[in-house]
């Protein structure tokens, strides 16, 4: 077991209080910051360099564009139209997300499945009208949950659903894709450094103005003001999934939003949270959900198979903390933790 102590925390958590619409726009010479609400979460964009203000403005427009394109809650979005018609020619962004989603579906053995949406709707997670569906209802909907039934033509950029009633949701990967797109904007604008925090999904480029790496605090499921630890990173996405993020309670039982496509129920894998650290925000987003559903043993095996692509932090339900060896020198915590070796 290893134990390190945190001396200084630079916490980048969810911005603002739920239900409180607080928006700020800060500008100084060589830097800019913007806080906004989109994709059903509070977000922060920070940029440093001569074109910081322009980069943040373009980043905000990119977020708004992707929100309009991908939201299942907006009737005129591309995803809603696809779900309505069951087929369609994809825009460039949606095409990239569908392609990556289907790659992850195959690579995770069907665990990452964007066709889970009919079941998510049954639980009320789509419109936040929460309820516990009966087993009979889940049994009726589960045959619709199979991304293998999606017919995708990369050449034509066309997607067709293989069964009536199928619907997709890219929410398990969209924020990571968005953060990566903003990093592309920052690089094109020639920034010295920048960060985007999409409701706790963090991605960075370059360094902070003082030349130091970014300090990213990993949230604890207990929400007691403590953190699992702090990462020092550069040019990385850090994305966490856990059952504590979105949930509802009924008859004293908590039901979270990360659904296991094999059961149609909230995943009960023995993991409390999973954090993925990767160069690729899209990959990090999809894998944080997937490894959470897998559970520790399978998640650890998956990491070993793909250890050159990402690092991982796993917290079990009984409070045991594990980190992959690639971030051993960058991670600090006042908790004991074990190192996952290759």
Protein Blocks (a to p, Z undefined) as FASTA:
>chain_A
ZZdddfbdcddddedjehiacddddddehiacddddeehiacddddedjklmmmmmmmmm
mmmmmmmmmmmkbmkbmklmmmmnopacddfklmmmmmmmmmmmmmnnomaccklmmmmm
mnopmnopacdddfklmmmmmmmncfklpccdfklopacdfbehiacdfklmmmmmmmmm
mmmmmmmnopabdcddehhiacdehjdfkopacddddddfklnopafbdcddehiacddd
dfklpccdeehiacdfbdcfklopacdehpabdcdddfblklmmmmmmmmmmnommlmmm
mmmmmmmmpccddddfkopacddfklmmmpccfbdcddddZZ
